[in-house]
Amino acid sequence: MILAVPAPVSAQPPAGLSGYGRLIWNFEALLVKTYGNREVCQSTQPYPSENWTTAACKSPNAAHEPWFSIFTRPGPASFFLTATKPDQMRLGNVAPVRIASLWVKCSTSAWLVETNTGWLECEST
């Protein structure tokens, strides 16, 4: 009898990741922490906040896009969730990212945002 044992969650991103790779690692870690292995989709309603939820995947009328995992077992994130809304005027022409209706912060002074080209980045206020 062969038993499958899941790979342990890694505490650190894999060696050699680019800065953008570490950003995606942290974002995926928050998605997994919040939703486990459930399908998660990006809701673009209400604009301009990108909200990642499981409900968006089920709604035929919502503008949504599924997230396809890149990492097998992303570890603990250095990013965190907050109920505090960012100051959109200070962020500029970007869409703040949310997970389960909570805002994603990269640090105490930076927010995770989606740019107008579709890239994720950390934007300081």
Secondary structure, DSSP 8 states (H G I E B T S, - for coil): ----------SS--TT--HHHHHHHHHHHHHHHHHTTS--EEE--STT-EEEESHHHH-TTS-EEE----SSS----S-EEESS---HHHH-SSEEEEETTEEEEEETTEEEEE-TTS-EEEEE-
